[in-house]
Amino acid sequence: MSANHTVLFYVTDPQASARFYETALGLQTLELSPGFGMLKLNDATMLGLWNRKGVLPSPEAAAGAGELGVQVADSAAVDRQHKAWIDAGITILQPPQQMDFGYTCTAADPDGHRIRVFT
């Protein structure tokens, strides 16, 4: 099995979603069309944004049923990300707080997919 992976989110508008992830996480868009966008999360992982109208088989779950987790260095980095999201007008689902697994906050993309930063 390959060491490279792609996380796929089914979205309404791949181009708008790509712009969102460029702003929300500072990602680089590598490929973009009306039906699909690809952004680089790291050297081994990509984020695919697939127009949900073209997905086969058709998706059954709604956005928000899972989340993209992004580990950061420390609690201060969680707080900085939260502030950056607020400054960018991004929907906050969970402000920074301590949980069993660590310090975390959660935002939503335009389609309702969750993005969690944690340490």
VENTAFEN-V989970 format. One line per field, one symbol per residue. phi: phi as a letter, one per 20 degrees, with the letter a starting at -180 (. if undefined). psi: psi as a letter, one per 20 degrees, with the letter a starting at -180 (. if undefined). Layout:
phi = ???
psi = ???
This chain:
phi = .feecceddecebgfffffgffffcmedfdbbbfdaccceeafdcddeddggfdfcfgfdeegnfbbeececfafffffffgfffffemefeebfgaecgeqebbcccegenfecddbc
psi = qqiqqppppprhnhghhggghgghjkqpphqprhiqqpqogahipqopopohhjppqpqhqqqiiaqopoprhrhhhggggggggghikqpphorpqprhiapqqprqrhijqqppqq.
